[in-house]
C-alpha cells in the first residue's frame, strides 16, 4: 500500500509539481489550497504525511500546524514544511508549533522523497 501525502500549498503550480514528483515515486497525493482546506481534507481522512507551505492566504502554515497539533486528532502525524523561507527563526517557530522537518523551495525530488519516507517511518 503506497504512502499517502497531503500537500497544502496555495500555488497551483507547486501542487502540480508535487503531484508529479510524488506520484512518480509511488505516493498517493491529496491536495489542499491553504490551511483551512488542509484541515477539511484531514477530517475526511488522515494521510501518512503532510507537506505544507508557510505563506498562504486564509490560514498560513504556522496556523495550520498549530491547528493540527492543537486538535489532538492527529498527534503523531508527520508534518514537513516546504517553503521559500529559510530564516532560522521561522524554522524554530515551525519546530515549536510541531513541524517534523523543513525543506526550502525549490526542492530536489530525491531529498523530498527521502524526507517523507524518513518521517513516515519514525
Beta strands, then each sheet from edge to edge (+ up, - down):
strand 1: 4-8
strand 2: 28-32
strand 3: 49-52
strand 4: 78-83
strand 5: 101-104
sheet 1: 2+ 1+ 3+ 4+ 5+
end
